[in-house]
Amino acid sequence: DAEGNCLGLLVEEARTNLLTYSETFTPQWTTQRLSSQQNATISPTGENNAVKLIPNTDNSNHYLYQTYSAGTHTWSVYAKAGEYGRISLWEGGVTAKYTSFDLVNGTKLQGNADSDSITPVGNGWYRLTMTITVSSGTPYFLLAALNNEVISHSVSFSGDGVSGIYIWGAQLETGSFPTSYIPTSGSAVT
């Protein structure tokens, strides 16, 4: 667990991380009104390979996204507060289901996902998860950076072009619950 206690064997079914770039967030991710800074801080692995998401000065929402296929999926990402301390996981193409999290206090702010969770993993990092079912259409997996006052992806704010949050280790898997993180760097990995 996060405190280093041995909990026994972990037995999981086979799963595939459908996101082809789980740690660099380029080039398959599309950004809207934010920039990403690679190697911005220490990730949960202890390496300097986490990404900083920095909202620009537009008075709008600020996010990056990828499309995927319909079905029941679970998204997860590791996130840590920077100068800003909030984030939303959001399906923006069909259902508009989302969950917003407070990365300073380690709590869920609000949302309407089928299920979600926030789990501390040490050094200020949390693994965030959200499960939803999309029956048809083209869903979008979005990560929205929020400032310290906004509680929803749909609320506009003006960033300062410097402040942001940290992310690492994104995963999108078919299924109704999260499994252990599967890193990718150019293709889906089972």
Disulfide bonds with the S-S distance in Angstrom:
none
